Amino acid sequence: MAVLEKIRVKMGVFVSLLIGLSLLAFILDPDTLRSTLSMFSSKNDVGEMNGKGINYQDYQKKVEFYSDVYQMTSGGASSNSQTQKMINNTAWQNELAERVMIPAAEKAGLSIGDEEKLDMIEGKNVSPVLTNEMFFKDENGKFDRSKLAKFIQAAQQDNSGNLAKYWSFLEENMVKNLYYEKYLSLLKNSEYMPPFELARTIQENNTTYSVSFVMLPFGFAPDTTIKVSDSEIEKYYSEHKNAFRQPASRDAEYVVFKVVPSDEDDAVTEKSVNKVFDKFSATPASDMKLFLAHNSDQPFNDYYYKKGELKSTSKVLDDFAFSSREGEIMPVTKIKNFYMTAKITDIREMPDSVFLKHILLQGKDVSKADSLVNVLKHGGNFTKLAEQYSADKNTKVAEIGDLGWVTENYNIPGFESVFTASKNSPMILKSRYGTHIVEVVKATKPLKKVQMALLVRESIPSKQTYSEYYSRANSLVVASNGKLADFRNAVRKEKLDIMPVVRLLPSSREIKGYENSSEVARWIFEHKPGSVSPIITIDNKYFFVTAVTGIHKEGVASLNEIKRQISNIVSMQKKGEKLAERCKDSVKNATTIEAVAEKLGTTVNKQSDITFASLNSRQFDPKFVGAVAAASQNKLEGPVVGQVGVYFFTVTGKETGAFYTEKDAKQQQARDFANMSRYVTAVLAEEAQVKDMRYRFY
């Protein structure tokens, strides 16, 4: 009985919910009920493709999968925001491929059979996904089938499952890549240029015009005599609606309070540096690494600076470094938000870069290092020994064993001593790759370089300072009372800086240079125009208070949204027509282009090699080019109202050549298709009514 009672208690809420939904079904029709349930489920969706939602939990599993793949291939964690964004976008592209691109390809009759999948791995048509994978390349950078076979075998025996997971990732990409290639091939082979169009293209490119012309620019100054009526705006909008398609976006305003240390905070930090100043001064260079590890916000850097390198950090540091002797100490100085002192630990004359040769020894060959050094010291040929013993047999260098020029910034960890080594004197060094016999062959001219120890402490806001800034932000929130008008009044009263955000996209992860501000963007998209946010904290350093000022729905923009924009366009057109009429009256009796230029107070310009194909060139006004191609030779034409000005012109020459051939036309067609192919995914996404709502969660 006790067990039954527990079941009744646990099931009570569930049964109540079922009863509630059953009663609701009597009130609502089935379509409305489905819509209601869909609304609740859609709140957990990160997006929608082809009318189907993408559940957050399912999507997150893919993000985690790609995070694991990234960590396996890079050897690093995916913790920074840029990496996380890249991984998230990879997961999203995967959704697009699975839900949009592949279904579109299958709808077009395309498929991939088991034999094709096998051929991508073992056959003649190995997938580029595999041939481009570094794991499967030999020392010459060429695809090695044996390495692929070993990897597949290892993946089957790997108890961790990591190799199997990576192989799954590769297989997935092979299939997607082949579907994409097939779909593009289908589109390309479907493209047909009729003979008349081919002939027209050849003619348009082979006919060139020489033109003398006069152009009077519209100018950007507003003309108060030009009036644009509502009916004209509505007419233009009706005729050009497709030009005003837009993604979903929001407008907002925000105030940001940046938390900075107070004078009292600075004084505390400065005092803490002064407290260990004497110990820092007395610490020898050999113990400096350990001292700074315990007392500085920055570890010891054994880099040697040349004059000017420190200026980007601080001119004070650079001046101190190259005007002081070894052992000298810089007084405690505030640089940006840091209090620091410096000590010169070493001064040397050394090259900026050196050219190295090496022999890499791994495994059992490491024991041969001393013997090989001895052979080299007694006249042995470095290149021949590298060919025989080195694990690095890179053939893309002048001689086997060449590492090339290295600098302190671009060097192998463990090779720091090469900058003070003698030339042509072999030495043994170790790195994560193994044991190296290294020889400096060439070096740039030595110059003075300085090594410094920096004792650094950042001045950070105290709890009191933090609370004061939070209080200021909270006062704005309280005064705003959740209303845009009150928010603006409070901002004016407190003389705060208000920043606008126009057409913020749902995918935005950064607002006006503030990194990691996706939380602010998320709030903006989750609230109605006129709403004012509570305090949104970013990086524990910025307090945002934001207000939603406008919403732009996906699709064709409403007339109200773009009324001013259309008014400007129509006004510019009228301005051109007005200028054309004025010019027409001014040049009424002119019969030559020179006479037109004189009457309009301007000069004649000359242009040759204009073709009708120049319509697509940014160099020429397309309306002007079209008028030139339609004009008779040696006849004064105009006025022509272009996009930027009014034209009068005379075609002074017309030549028809044969340099542009059918081959050229087809090559151009191929180039045009290659450019268009970049938009295939975007077009398919629009057709599938893709909605990206990842901003809700990421």
C-alpha positions in Angstrom: 0.0 0.0 0.0 2.9 2.4 0.8 4.3 1.8 -2.7 1.0 2.5 -4.3 0.7 5.7 -2.3 4.1 6.9 -3.5 3.1 6.3 -7.1 -0.1 8.2 -6.6 1.8 11.2 -5.1 4.4 11.2 -7.9 1.8 10.7 -10.6 -0.6 13.3 -9.2 0.9 16.3 -11.1 1.2 14.3 -14.3 -2.5 13.1 -14.1 -3.6 16.7 -13.4 -1.8 17.9 -16.5 -3.4 15.2 -18.6 -6.9 16.1 -17.3 -6.1 19.8 -17.9 -5.1 19.1 -21.5 -8.1 16.9 -22.1 -10.4 19.7 -20.9 -8.6 22.1 -23.0 -9.1 19.9 -26.0 -12.9 20.4 -25.6 -12.5 24.1 -25.7 -9.9 24.4 -28.4 -10.0 22.9 -31.9 -7.2 20.4 -32.7 -5.2 22.9 -34.9 -5.2 25.5 -32.0 -4.1 22.8 -29.6 -1.3 21.7 -31.8 -0.2 25.3 -32.1 -0.3 25.8 -28.4 1.8 22.8 -27.7 4.2 23.8 -30.5 4.6 27.2 -28.8 5.7 25.6 -25.5 8.2 23.2 -27.3 9.6 26.0 -29.5 10.9 27.8 -26.5 13.5 25.1 -26.3 14.5 25.4 -29.9 17.7 26.9 -31.2 16.3 27.3 -34.7 13.9 26.1 -37.3 14.5 24.6 -40.8 11.9 23.4 -43.3 9.2 24.1 -40.6 10.8 21.8 -38.0 12.3 23.0 -34.8 15.9 22.1 -33.7 15.7 21.1 -30.0 18.3 22.7 -27.7 19.3 19.4 -26.1 19.8 17.7 -29.5 21.8 20.6 -30.8 24.0 20.8 -27.7 25.0 17.2 -28.2 26.4 18.2 -31.6 28.2 21.2 -30.1 29.8 18.8 -27.5 30.7 16.4 -30.3 32.5 19.1 -32.3 34.1 20.4 -29.1 35.6 16.9 -28.5 36.8 16.7 -32.1 38.4 20.1 -31.8 40.2 19.1 -28.6 41.4 15.9 -30.2 42.8 17.6 -33.2 44.2 20.8 -31.6 45.3 19.4 -28.3 43.8 22.5 -26.6 40.6 23.2 -24.7 37.7 25.0 -26.4 37.3 27.6 -23.6 37.9 30.9 -25.3 34.9 32.7 -26.9 36.3 32.7 -30.5 36.8 28.9 -30.4 33.4 28.3 -28.9 31.8 30.5 -31.6 33.7 28.5 -34.3 32.5 25.2 -32.9 28.9 26.5 -32.6 29.0 27.6 -36.2 30.3 24.2 -37.2 27.4 22.5 -35.5 25.0 25.0 -37.2 26.5 24.3 -40.6 26.0 20.6 -39.9 22.3 21.2 -39.2 22.1 23.1 -42.5 23.7 20.2 -44.4 21.5 17.5 -42.8 18.2 19.4 -42.8 18.5 21.6 -45.9 21.2 20.8 -48.4 21.0 17.0 -48.4 17.2 16.9 -48.6 17.4 19.4 -51.5 19.9 17.1 -53.2 17.8 14.0 -52.6 14.7 15.9 -53.8 16.6 16.5 -57.1 17.1 12.8 -57.4 20.6 12.5 -56.0 21.8 9.8 -53.7 25.0 8.2 -52.4 25.2 4.4 -52.3 27.3 2.0 -50.2 29.7 1.4 -53.1 30.3 5.2 -53.5 31.0 5.5 -49.8 33.5 2.6 -50.0 35.1 4.2 -53.1 35.6 7.4 -51.1 37.8 5.5 -48.7 39.4 2.7 -50.7 38.8 3.3 -54.4 40.1 5.6 -57.1 38.0 8.6 -56.0 39.3 9.1 -52.5 37.4 11.9 -50.8 39.2 15.2 -50.6 38.2 15.2 -46.9 40.7 12.4 -46.5 43.4 13.5 -48.9 43.6 16.9 -47.3 43.8 15.4 -43.7 47.3 16.0 -42.3 47.1 12.7 -40.4 47.1 10.8 -43.7 50.0 12.6 -45.4 53.6 11.4 -45.8 56.7 13.4 -45.1 56.4 14.9 -48.6 52.9 16.2 -47.9 51.2 13.6 -50.2 48.2 11.4 -49.3 49.4 8.0 -47.9 46.8 5.2 -48.1 48.8 3.1 -45.7 48.5 5.8 -43.0 44.7 5.9 -43.6 44.5 2.1 -43.2 46.5 2.1 -40.0 44.2 4.9 -38.6 41.0 2.9 -39.4 42.5 -0.2 -37.8 43.6 1.8 -34.7 40.2 3.3 -34.4 38.6 -0.1 -34.2 41.0 -1.1 -31.4 40.9 2.2 -29.5 39.2 1.6 -26.1 38.8 5.3 -25.4 36.5 5.8 -28.4 38.3 9.0 -29.4 39.6 7.7 -32.7 36.3 6.2 -33.6 34.6 9.5 -32.8 37.1 11.3 -35.1 36.5 8.7 -37.9 32.8 9.3 -37.5 33.4 13.0 -38.0 35.4 12.3 -41.2 32.8 10.0 -42.6 30.1 12.5 -41.9 32.0 15.2 -43.8 32.8 12.9 -46.7 29.1 12.2 -47.3 28.2 15.9 -47.0 31.0 17.0 -49.3 30.0 14.5 -52.0 26.3 15.5 -51.8 27.4 19.2 -52.2 29.7 18.3 -55.2 26.9 16.3 -56.8 24.4 19.1 -56.3 26.7 21.7 -57.7 27.5 19.5 -60.7 23.8 19.0 -61.3 23.3 22.8 -61.3 26.3 23.4 -63.5 25.2 20.9 -66.1 21.7 22.3 -66.0 23.0 25.7 -67.0 22.5 26.3 -70.7 23.5 29.3 -72.8 21.3 29.4 -76.0 23.2 30.2 -79.3 21.6 33.6 -79.6 22.7 34.6 -76.1 26.2 33.3 -76.8 26.4 35.3 -80.0 25.1 38.4 -78.2 27.7 38.1 -75.4 30.5 37.8 -77.9 29.2 40.8 -79.8 28.8 42.9 -76.7 32.4 42.2 -75.6 33.9 42.6 -79.1 32.2 46.0 -79.8 34.1 48.9 -78.2 33.2 52.6 -78.1 35.2 55.7 -77.8 33.2 58.5 -76.2 33.6 62.2 -75.5 31.3 63.3 -72.7 30.4 65.9 -70.1 29.0 64.9 -66.7 27.4 67.2 -64.2 27.1 65.5 -60.8 23.9 65.7 -58.8 25.7 66.7 -55.6 24.7 65.6 -52.2 23.4 69.0 -50.9 19.6 68.8 -50.3 17.3 70.7 -52.6 14.5 72.3 -50.6 12.5 73.0 -53.7 12.1 69.3 -54.4 9.1 67.8 -52.7 8.3 64.0 -52.5 4.7 63.1 -51.9 3.5 60.0 -50.0 1.9 58.6 -53.2 5.3 58.8 -54.9 6.9 57.0 -52.0 4.2 54.3 -52.0 4.5 53.8 -55.7 8.3 53.3 -55.5 7.8 50.9 -52.6 5.3 48.9 -54.5 7.5 48.6 -57.6 10.7 47.7 -55.7 9.5 45.7 -52.7 12.0 42.9 -53.2 14.9 45.3 -52.9 13.9 45.9 -49.3 14.1 42.4 -48.0 15.7 42.3 -44.5 16.7 39.8 -41.8 15.1 40.0 -38.4 16.9 42.7 -36.3 16.4 45.1 -33.4 17.2 48.7 -32.5 18.2 49.6 -29.0 19.9 52.2 -26.8 22.2 51.5 -23.9 24.2 53.0 -21.2 27.3 51.2 -20.0 29.1 51.7 -16.7 32.7 50.6 -16.9 34.0 49.7 -13.4 37.4 51.3 -13.0 39.7 51.4 -9.9 39.3 54.4 -7.7 42.2 56.6 -6.5 42.1 54.6 -3.2 42.3 51.3 -5.2 45.3 52.7 -7.1 47.0 53.7 -3.8 46.5 50.2 -2.4 48.1 48.6 -5.5 51.0 51.0 -5.5 51.7 50.3 -1.9 51.7 46.6 -2.5 54.4 47.0 -5.2 56.5 49.3 -3.0 56.2 46.7 -0.2 58.3 44.1 -2.2 60.4 46.7 -4.1 63.5 46.2 -2.0 63.3 42.4 -2.3 62.8 42.7 -6.0 65.9 44.9 -6.2 68.0 42.5 -4.2 66.9 39.3 -6.1 69.6 38.0 -8.5 68.8 37.2 -12.1 69.1 33.5 -11.4 66.3 33.6 -8.8 64.1 36.2 -10.6 61.8 33.6 -12.2 60.8 32.1 -8.8 60.4 35.6 -7.2 58.1 36.9 -9.9 56.0 33.7 -9.8 55.2 34.5 -6.2 55.0 38.3 -6.3 53.9 39.5 -9.8 50.8 39.3 -11.9 53.1 38.5 -14.9 55.7 35.7 -15.0 59.4 36.3 -15.9 59.9 36.6 -19.6 63.4 35.7 -20.8 62.9 37.6 -24.1 65.6 40.0 -25.3 64.2 43.3 -26.6 65.7 45.5 -29.2 65.2 49.3 -29.1 61.7 50.3 -30.0 60.0 47.0 -29.3 58.6 48.1 -26.0 57.1 51.3 -27.2 53.8 49.6 -28.0 53.6 48.7 -24.3 55.1 51.8 -22.9 57.6 54.5 -24.1 58.7 54.8 -20.4 59.8 51.1 -20.4 61.6 51.4 -23.7 63.5 54.5 -22.7 64.5 52.9 -19.3 65.6 49.7 -21.0 68.0 51.4 -23.4 69.3 54.1 -21.1 70.2 51.9 -18.1 73.0 49.5 -17.1 72.6 45.9 -16.1 71.1 45.6 -12.6 69.5 49.1 -12.6 65.9 49.4 -11.2 63.1 51.6 -12.6 61.0 53.5 -10.0 57.5 52.2 -9.4 55.4 53.6 -12.3 51.8 53.5 -13.3 51.4 52.3 -16.9 47.8 52.1 -18.1 46.0 50.1 -15.3 49.2 48.5 -13.9 51.8 49.5 -11.3 55.2 48.2 -12.2 58.9 48.4 -11.7 61.6 46.9 -13.9 65.1 45.5 -13.5 67.7 45.1 -16.2 68.8 41.4 -15.9 71.1 41.1 -19.0 72.4 43.2 -21.9 73.8 41.4 -25.0 74.9 42.0 -28.5 73.0 39.4 -30.4 71.5 38.8 -33.9 67.8 39.4 -34.6 67.6 36.1 -36.5 69.7 33.0 -37.2 69.7 30.4 -40.0 69.6 26.8 -38.5 70.3 23.3 -39.7 69.3 20.3 -37.5 69.2 16.5 -37.3 66.2 15.3 -35.4 66.8 12.1 -33.4 63.9 10.1 -32.0 63.6 6.7 -30.2 66.7 4.6 -30.2 68.6 7.0 -32.4 68.9 9.5 -29.5 71.9 7.6 -28.3 73.8 8.5 -31.4 73.7 12.3 -30.6 77.2 12.5 -29.1 78.8 10.4 -31.9 77.2 12.5 -34.6 78.4 15.8 -33.0 81.9 14.3 -32.9 81.7 13.4 -36.6 80.5 16.9 -37.4 83.3 18.5 -35.4 85.8 16.5 -37.4 84.5 17.6 -40.8 81.4 15.5 -41.3 78.9 16.6 -43.9 75.8 17.9 -42.1 73.4 17.4 -45.1 74.5 13.8 -45.7 74.2 13.0 -42.0 70.7 14.6 -41.9 69.6 12.5 -44.9 70.9 9.3 -43.2 69.8 9.9 -39.5 67.2 12.7 -39.2 63.6 11.9 -38.6 62.8 15.2 -40.3 63.3 14.6 -44.0 61.4 17.7 -45.4 62.2 17.8 -49.1 60.7 21.3 -49.6 63.9 22.9 -48.3 67.1 23.7 -50.2 69.0 20.9 -48.3 67.8 18.1 -46.0 68.1 19.4 -42.4 67.5 23.1 -43.2 65.2 24.7 -40.6 65.6 28.2 -42.1 65.6 31.5 -40.4 64.3 31.8 -36.8 63.7 34.7 -34.5 63.0 34.9 -30.8 59.3 35.2 -31.6 59.3 32.5 -34.3 61.4 29.7 -32.8 61.2 26.1 -31.4 60.8 26.0 -27.6 64.1 24.7 -26.3 66.2 26.5 -29.0 66.6 29.8 -27.1 70.4 29.4 -26.9 70.9 29.5 -30.6 71.1 33.3 -30.6 74.2 33.3 -28.4 75.8 30.2 -30.0 78.9 30.3 -32.3 78.4 29.7 -36.0 79.1 26.3 -37.5 79.5 24.7 -34.0 77.1 21.7 -33.5 75.3 21.4 -30.2 72.7 19.1 -28.7 69.2 20.6 -27.9 66.0 19.1 -26.8 62.4 19.9 -27.7 59.0 18.2 -27.6 59.9 16.7 -31.0 62.9 14.9 -29.7 66.7 15.4 -29.5 68.2 17.8 -32.1 71.8 18.3 -33.3 71.6 22.0 -34.2 74.1 24.2 -36.0 73.9 28.0 -36.6 74.9 28.5 -40.3 74.2 32.3 -40.7 73.2 35.2 -38.5 72.1 38.8 -39.0 74.3 41.6 -37.7 74.4 41.7 -33.9 72.7 44.6 -32.1 72.1 45.6 -28.5 69.3 43.7 -26.8 68.0 44.0 -23.3 66.4 41.4 -21.0 64.2 42.8 -18.2 62.4 41.5 -15.2 59.0 43.2 -14.7 57.3 43.3 -11.3 53.7 44.0 -12.3 50.4 44.3 -10.3 47.1 45.3 -11.8 45.0 47.9 -10.0 41.6 46.3 -9.6 38.4 47.8 -8.3 37.7 47.1 -4.6 34.3 45.7 -3.4 33.4 49.2 -2.4 34.2 50.6 -5.8 32.3 47.8 -7.5 29.3 48.5 -5.3 29.4 52.3 -6.1 29.2 51.6 -9.9 26.5 49.0 -9.4 24.5 51.5 -7.4 24.8 54.1 -10.2 23.6 51.6 -12.7 20.8 50.5 -10.4 19.6 54.1 -9.9 19.2 54.3 -13.7 17.2 51.1 -13.7 14.9 52.3 -10.9 14.4 55.7 -12.5 13.5 54.1 -15.8 10.7 52.0 -14.2 10.9 49.7 -17.2 9.8 52.4 -19.7 11.8 53.9 -22.6 10.6 57.5 -22.0 11.6 57.4 -18.3 14.9 55.8 -19.3 15.7 58.7 -21.7 14.6 61.3 -19.1 16.9 59.7 -16.5 19.8 59.6 -18.9 19.4 63.3 -19.7 19.0 64.2 -16.1 22.2 62.3 -15.0 24.1 63.5 -18.2 25.0 60.0 -19.1 26.3 58.9 -22.5 23.6 56.9 -24.4 24.7 54.7 -27.3 22.4 53.6 -30.1 22.4 50.1 -31.7 20.8 49.9 -35.1 19.6 46.7 -36.8 21.3 44.3 -34.3 21.2 40.8 -35.7 20.1 37.8 -33.6 23.6 36.2 -34.2 25.4 39.2 -32.8 27.9 38.2 -30.1 29.4 41.6 -29.7 27.9 45.1 -29.3 29.9 48.1 -30.4 33.3 46.5 -29.6 32.2 45.0 -26.2 33.2 41.3 -26.4 31.1 38.7 -24.7 28.1 40.9 -24.8 25.8 38.2 -26.2 23.7 38.4 -22.9 22.8 42.0 -23.8 21.8 41.0 -27.4 19.8 38.1 -26.0 17.9 40.4 -23.7 17.2 42.8 -26.5 15.7 40.0 -28.7 13.6 38.6 -25.9 11.8 41.9 -25.1 9.3 44.2 -26.7 10.1 47.8 -28.0 9.9 50.2 -25.1 11.2 47.7 -22.5 14.2 48.6 -20.3 16.5 46.0 -18.9 17.7 45.3 -15.4 21.5 45.5 -14.9 23.3 43.1 -17.2 26.8 42.4 -16.1 29.5 41.6 -18.7 33.0 40.2 -17.8 32.4 41.4 -14.2 33.6 44.8 -15.5 30.7 46.4 -17.4 27.2 47.2 -16.2 24.7 47.5 -19.1 21.3 49.1 -18.9 19.6 48.8 -22.3 16.2 49.7 -23.9 14.6 48.2 -27.0 13.6 51.0 -29.4 12.5 49.2 -32.5 11.9 45.8 -34.2 12.5 44.9 -37.8 10.7 41.7 -38.8 12.3 39.2 -41.3 11.0 39.6 -44.8 10.1 42.8 -46.7 10.6 45.9 -44.6 7.4 47.9 -43.9 6.9 51.2 -45.6 7.3 53.1 -42.3 10.7 51.5 -41.7 12.1 52.7 -45.0 10.0 55.7 -45.8 12.9 58.1 -45.3 15.2 56.0 -47.4 12.8 55.8 -50.3 12.1 59.6 -50.0 15.9 60.2 -50.5 16.0 57.9 -53.5 13.0 59.5 -55.2 14.3 63.0 -54.2 17.7 62.1 -55.9 15.8 61.0 -59.1 13.8 64.2 -59.2 17.0 66.1 -58.6 18.5 64.4 -61.6 15.5 65.1 -63.8 15.5 68.8 -62.7 19.2 69.1 -63.4 18.7 67.5 -66.8 15.9 70.0 -67.7 18.0 72.9 -66.6 21.0 71.6 -68.7 18.8 71.0 -71.7 17.6 74.6 -71.7 21.2 75.8 -71.3 22.6 73.9 -74.3 19.6 74.3 -76.5 21.5 75.6 -79.5 24.7 73.6 -79.0 25.6 71.1 -81.7 28.9 69.7 -80.4 30.1 68.2 -77.1 32.6 71.0 -76.9 29.9 73.6 -77.2 27.9 71.8 -74.5 30.9 71.9 -72.1 31.4 75.6 -72.8 27.8 76.5 -72.1 27.8 74.4 -68.9 31.1 75.8 -67.7 32.9 72.5 -67.6 35.3 70.4 -69.6 35.1 67.4 -72.0 36.2 64.0 -70.8 37.3 61.2 -73.1 37.0 57.5 -72.6 37.8 54.6 -74.9 37.3 50.8 -74.7 33.8 51.0 -73.3 31.8 47.8 -74.0 28.3 46.9 -73.2 29.8 44.4 -70.8 31.0 47.4 -68.8 27.5 47.6 -67.3 28.7 45.4 -64.5 31.8 47.5 -64.0 32.1 49.8 -61.0 34.1 52.2 -63.1 31.2 53.3 -65.2 27.6 54.5 -64.6 25.5 51.7 -66.0 22.8 54.1 -67.4 25.6 56.0 -69.2 27.0 52.7 -70.7 23.6 51.6 -71.8 23.0 54.9 -73.5 26.4 54.8 -75.3 25.7 51.2 -76.6 22.4 52.4 -78.1 23.7 55.7 -79.6 24.6 56.5 -83.2 28.1 57.5 -84.0 29.2 61.2 -84.2 25.8 62.4 -82.9 25.4 64.6 -79.8 23.3 62.8 -77.2 21.8 63.9 -73.9 20.8 64.7 -71.4 21.0 61.2 -69.9 20.1 61.0 -66.2 22.5 58.5 -64.7 23.0 57.2 -61.1 25.4 60.0 -60.1 24.9 62.7 -62.6 23.6 64.0 -65.9 25.5 63.1 -69.1 25.9 64.6 -72.6 28.1 62.6 -74.9 29.1 61.8 -78.5 30.3 58.4 -79.6 33.5 59.2 -81.6 34.5 55.7 -82.5 33.1 52.2 -82.7 35.3 49.2 -83.4 34.2 45.5 -83.8 37.0 43.0 -83.1 37.2 39.3 -82.7 39.4 39.0 -79.7 36.6 37.8 -77.4 35.7 34.3 -78.5 33.2 31.6 -77.7 35.9 30.0 -75.5 36.1 33.3 -73.5 32.3 33.5 -73.2 32.2 30.0 -71.8 35.1 30.6 -69.4 33.3 33.7 -68.2 30.1 31.6 -67.7 32.1 29.2 -65.6 33.5 32.0 -63.5 30.1 33.4 -63.0 28.8 30.0 -61.9 31.7 29.7 -59.5 30.8 33.0 -58.0 27.1 32.1 -57.8 27.9 28.7 -56.3 29.0 30.4 -53.1 25.4 31.4 -52.5 23.8 28.0 -53.1 23.6 27.3 -49.3 22.1 30.7 -48.6 19.5 30.3 -51.3 18.5 26.9 -50.1 18.4 28.2 -46.5 16.0 31.0 -47.6 13.8 28.4 -49.4 13.8 26.3 -46.3 12.8 29.4 -44.2 15.8 28.8 -41.8 15.4 30.7 -38.5 18.5 31.0 -36.4 17.5 31.4 -32.7 20.8 30.3 -31.1 21.0 33.7 -29.5 18.5 32.4 -26.9 21.1 30.0 -25.5 24.6 30.9 -26.7 
